Amino acid sequence: MIAGLRSAAVHLGLAVLGGWALWAQFFYRPPQAFLPLLLTVLTLAATALTLTLWVLEAFRALGVEPRHERLVVWSDRTCAVAIIGFALWGLVLFANGKLDRSEPTPRATQIVAIAAEESTLGTTFPFTWVVLRGWQTPARDVRLLVRSDERWRLWGGQPVIVLVRRGFFGLAWVSAIEPDAERQSREVLKAVPDAAEVWKQLVMFHLRLGRFEDARRAASEYAAHFPDDPEFPVQVASILISRDRFADVAALLGPVAEKHQHAAVFMYLGYALGMQGRGPAGIEYLQRARELEPDNWWPHYGLGWVLAARGDMAGAVRAFERALDLRPGLADVEQELRRIRPLVTPQHAETATFDVR
């Protein structure tokens, strides 16, 4: 009884290990040509492990002599070793991806086929993979498991973008497979250049892939086609600001600011100009944003950073304090105030260029 329970617990643990290793293959997947073979081994090992457990329990119930169990025990251990090896490979993939801090590199390629077919060993897999044209060696196809959130968006022959990361151990892995929305959107826009939603999808696609300059160019094209809509350029600028793409923000919002009295346009444009070293112009836009929305904390926040960058610590302190009055708990502002307050002397306070209260 105890031996049977122990055996069942070991087999359950092996099943959990195999499932976890398969999960790692889905989320930290390396481009590989031998995926079908790997999945064949795992599927056969898991199936054989279950069968050997049943056979061993049947032998024990029938009182079969131990010498007749040797082949079954040997098969059981071989399958266990295969699953443990697969789990160790999954652990390598997990660590390689989880510890990776590299930015994804988009690679354009094409789906050759989507497969969930039988292997040469006659085993059918309950999951799907894609066969992709190799982006480094086009003559060599690669295979990747497909997550459920990706499956419904992909089909055979489709152009796609593969996001490749360097990997903590230098083992390249794929974090996402995206339909190549740029190619599809451009084809639609050739026929219908005023399709606003298609323009927006194109811009957001570039942002999602980290193609910030392409996103800015597409957003500028959108703004040229739809000059009465400042909201979408502002949305794009807020994302670019968070990635310190100040030149892109200035290029995008400059023409928009000429057409609209819009607080968000002024504050993002002013902050971007100020952080580029164009302090007077940036401060002017931030002041205009503050006048339009005096209870908005962001213009004061932006003014604080721009003034601090220009060396006006007294003005920066006042701007940051006002931002905290309007939006308590801004951790980066509180930290910056602790740094710059000791730098402000009474003489600096008297000669502060700007009073932002």
C-alpha positions in Angstrom: 0.0 0.0 0.0 2.7 2.5 1.1 4.9 1.5 -1.9 2.0 2.1 -4.3 1.2 5.5 -2.8 4.9 6.4 -3.0 5.1 5.3 -6.7 1.9 7.3 -7.5 3.4 10.4 -5.8 6.6 10.1 -7.8 4.7 9.7 -11.1 2.5 12.6 -10.2 5.6 14.7 -9.5 7.0 13.7 -12.8 3.8 14.7 -14.6 3.9 18.1 -12.9 7.5 18.5 -14.0 6.7 17.6 -17.6 3.8 20.0 -17.6 5.9 22.9 -16.2 8.6 22.2 -18.7 6.1 22.3 -21.5 4.8 25.7 -20.2 8.3 27.0 -20.3 8.5 26.0 -23.9 5.4 28.1 -24.7 6.5 31.3 -23.0 10.4 31.2 -23.3 10.6 29.5 -26.7 13.9 29.3 -28.6 13.8 29.0 -32.4 14.5 25.4 -33.2 14.3 22.9 -35.9 13.9 19.8 -33.7 10.6 20.8 -31.9 8.6 17.9 -33.3 11.2 15.4 -32.1 11.3 17.0 -28.7 7.5 16.9 -28.4 7.4 13.3 -29.6 9.9 12.2 -26.9 7.9 14.1 -24.2 4.5 12.7 -25.4 5.8 9.1 -25.7 7.6 9.3 -22.3 4.5 10.6 -20.6 2.3 8.0 -22.2 4.7 5.2 -21.4 5.2 6.4 -17.8 1.4 6.1 -17.3 1.3 2.6 -18.8 4.2 1.4 -16.8 2.6 2.6 -13.6 -0.6 0.7 -14.4 1.4 -2.4 -15.4 3.5 -2.3 -12.2 0.4 -1.9 -10.1 -1.2 -4.9 -11.9 1.9 -7.0 -11.4 1.9 -6.2 -7.7 -1.8 -7.0 -7.3 -1.2 -10.3 -9.1 1.8 -11.1 -7.0 4.2 -11.4 -10.0 7.8 -12.2 -9.1 10.1 -9.1 -9.1 12.3 -10.6 -11.8 9.4 -10.4 -14.2 9.1 -6.7 -13.5 12.6 -5.7 -14.5 11.7 -4.7 -18.1 8.8 -2.6 -16.9 10.9 -1.0 -14.2 13.7 -0.2 -16.6 11.1 1.3 -19.0 9.6 3.3 -16.2 13.0 4.8 -15.2 14.0 5.5 -18.8 10.8 7.5 -19.2 11.4 9.3 -15.9 14.9 10.3 -17.0 13.5 11.6 -20.3 11.0 13.8 -18.5 13.6 15.0 -16.0 15.9 15.9 -18.8 13.1 17.8 -20.5 12.4 19.6 -17.2 16.0 20.6 -16.9 15.9 22.0 -20.4 12.7 23.9 -19.4 14.5 25.3 -16.4 17.3 26.6 -18.6 14.7 28.2 -20.9 12.8 29.7 -17.9 16.0 31.2 -16.4 17.2 32.4 -19.8 14.0 34.3 -20.4 13.0 35.4 -16.9 16.4 37.0 -16.2 16.7 38.5 -19.6 16.5 42.3 -19.7 17.2 42.9 -23.4 14.9 44.8 -25.7 13.0 42.7 -28.3 14.3 42.9 -31.8 11.6 42.6 -34.5 12.3 40.2 -37.3 10.1 40.1 -40.4 9.3 36.6 -41.7 6.5 34.5 -43.0 4.5 31.5 -41.8 5.2 28.5 -43.9 2.6 26.3 -42.1 0.7 25.9 -38.9 0.8 22.3 -37.7 -0.7 20.0 -35.1 0.0 16.9 -37.2 1.1 13.4 -36.4 4.8 12.8 -36.1 6.6 10.1 -37.9 6.2 8.0 -34.8 2.4 8.2 -35.1 1.9 10.5 -32.1 -0.6 13.3 -32.3 0.2 16.4 -30.2 -2.6 18.3 -28.4 -0.9 21.7 -29.1 0.0 23.8 -32.1 3.2 25.1 -33.6 4.1 27.3 -36.5 6.7 26.6 -39.1 8.4 29.9 -40.0 10.8 31.0 -42.7 14.2 31.4 -40.9 15.0 35.1 -40.5 18.7 34.6 -40.3 18.9 31.7 -42.8 15.9 31.8 -45.1 16.5 28.3 -46.4 16.2 26.9 -42.9 12.8 26.8 -41.4 12.3 27.1 -37.6 9.4 25.9 -35.4 7.8 27.6 -32.5 5.0 26.6 -30.2 2.0 28.9 -30.5 0.2 30.3 -27.4 -3.6 30.3 -27.3 -3.7 34.1 -27.6 -1.7 34.0 -30.8 -3.3 31.0 -32.5 -6.5 32.8 -33.7 -4.5 35.6 -35.3 -2.2 33.5 -37.4 -2.7 31.5 -40.6 -0.5 29.8 -43.2 1.4 32.1 -45.6 0.8 35.1 -43.4 3.6 37.7 -43.1 4.5 38.1 -39.4 6.8 39.9 -37.1 8.7 37.8 -34.6 10.0 39.5 -31.4 13.4 38.0 -30.6 15.3 38.6 -27.4 18.9 38.0 -26.7 18.5 35.8 -23.7 20.3 35.9 -20.3 22.5 33.0 -21.3 22.9 34.2 -24.9 20.2 31.7 -26.1 17.9 33.7 -28.3 14.2 33.2 -27.6 10.9 34.5 -29.1 8.6 36.5 -26.8 5.8 37.1 -29.3 4.6 36.4 -32.9 2.6 39.3 -34.3 0.8 39.6 -37.6 2.8 42.1 -39.8 0.2 44.9 -39.3 2.4 47.4 -41.1 2.3 45.6 -44.4 -1.4 44.9 -44.1 -2.2 48.5 -43.0 -0.2 50.1 -45.8 -2.0 48.1 -48.4 -5.4 49.2 -46.9 -4.2 52.9 -46.7 -3.2 52.9 -50.4 -6.8 52.3 -51.2 -8.4 54.2 -48.4 -6.0 56.9 -47.1 -8.5 58.4 -44.7 -9.1 55.2 -42.8 -8.5 56.7 -39.3 -8.6 53.4 -37.4 -6.1 51.8 -39.7 -3.7 54.7 -39.1 -4.2 54.2 -35.4 -3.6 50.5 -35.6 -0.4 51.1 -37.6 0.9 53.6 -35.0 0.1 51.3 -32.1 1.7 48.3 -33.9 5.0 50.2 -34.2 4.8 51.3 -30.5 4.2 47.7 -29.4 7.3 46.6 -31.3 9.4 49.5 -29.9 9.7 51.1 -33.3 9.4 54.6 -31.9 10.6 56.6 -34.9 8.3 54.7 -37.2 5.5 55.2 -34.8 6.2 59.0 -34.7 6.3 59.2 -38.5 3.0 57.3 -38.8 1.4 59.5 -36.1 2.6 62.6 -37.9 0.9 61.3 -41.1 -2.2 60.7 -39.1 -2.1 64.2 -37.8 -1.7 65.6 -41.3 -4.7 63.6 -42.5 -6.8 64.5 -39.4 -5.8 67.9 -38.3 -8.9 68.4 -36.1 -8.0 65.5 -33.8 -5.3 66.4 -31.3 -6.2 63.6 -28.9 -4.5 60.7 -30.7 -1.2 62.5 -31.2 -1.3 63.3 -27.4 -1.9 59.6 -26.6 1.1 58.7 -28.7 3.2 61.5 -27.2 2.5 60.2 -23.7 3.9 56.8 -24.6 7.0 58.4 -26.3 7.6 60.6 -23.3 7.7 57.6 -21.0 10.5 56.2 -23.2 12.4 59.5 -23.2 11.8 60.0 -27.0 11.9 63.8 -26.7 12.9 64.5 -30.3 10.0 62.4 -31.6 7.6 64.1 -29.2 8.7 67.6 -30.4 8.5 66.6 -34.1 5.0 65.1 -33.6 3.4 67.8 -31.4 5.0 70.9 -32.9 2.6 71.1 -35.9 -0.3 70.1 -33.6 0.4 73.0 -31.2 0.2 75.5 -34.0 -3.4 74.5 -34.6 -4.8 73.8 -31.2 -5.0 75.5 -27.8 -4.7 72.1 -26.0 -3.2 71.8 -22.5 -1.9 68.2 -23.0 -0.3 69.2 -26.3 1.5 72.1 -24.7 2.7 70.3 -21.6 4.1 67.3 -23.4 5.7 69.5 -26.1 7.1 71.9 -23.5 8.6 69.0 -21.4 10.1 67.4 -24.5 11.7 70.8 -25.6 13.0 71.5 -22.1 14.6 68.1 -21.8 16.3 68.6 -25.2 18.0 71.7 -23.9 15.5 74.2 -25.4 14.5 75.5 -22.0 12.8 78.9 -22.8 10.5 77.5 -25.4 9.7 74.5 -23.3 8.9 76.6 -20.2 6.7 78.8 -22.3 4.6 75.9 -23.5 4.4 74.4 -19.9 3.3 77.8 -18.6 0.6 77.9 -21.2 -0.6 74.4 -20.2 -0.7 75.5 -16.6 -2.8 78.5 -17.5 -5.3 76.3 -19.4 -5.5 73.7 -16.6 -4.3 75.3 -13.3 -5.4 72.3 -11.3 -3.6 69.7 -13.5 -0.4 68.5 -11.7 1.5 67.5 -14.8 2.5 71.0 -16.1 4.0 71.7 -12.7 5.7 68.3 -12.7 7.2 69.0 -16.1 8.2 72.5 -15.1 10.1 71.1 -12.1 12.2 68.8 -14.2 12.9 71.4 -16.9 13.8 74.1 -14.3 16.1 71.7 -12.4 17.8 70.8 -15.7 18.5 74.5 -16.2 19.9 74.9 -12.8 16.9 77.0 -11.4 16.6 74.9 -8.2 14.4 77.4 -6.4 11.9 77.5 -9.2 12.1 73.7 -9.5 11.3 73.3 -5.8 8.3 75.6 -6.1 7.1 73.6 -9.2 7.5 70.3 -7.5 5.8 71.4 -4.3 2.8 72.6 -6.3 2.7 69.3 -8.2 2.7 67.5 -4.8 -0.1 69.7 -3.6 -2.2 68.7 -6.6 -1.1 65.0 -6.7 0.3 63.8 -3.3 2.6 60.8 -3.3 4.7 61.3 -6.4 7.7 59.3 -5.3 10.1 60.6 -7.9 9.2 64.2 -7.0 9.6 63.6 -3.3 13.0 62.0 -3.9 14.1 64.9 -6.2 13.0 67.5 -3.6 15.1 65.8 -1.0 18.1 66.1 -3.3 17.6 69.8 -4.5 16.2 71.5 -1.4 19.6 71.7 0.3 21.0 73.3 -2.9 18.6 76.3 -2.6 20.0 79.3 -0.7 18.1 82.5 0.3 19.9 84.2 -2.6 18.6 81.6 -5.0 15.1 82.0 -3.7 15.2 85.7 -4.3 16.5 85.4 -7.8 14.4 82.5 -8.9 13.4 83.1 -12.5 9.9 81.7 -12.2 7.3 81.7 -9.5 5.0 78.8 -10.5 2.5 79.1 -7.7 
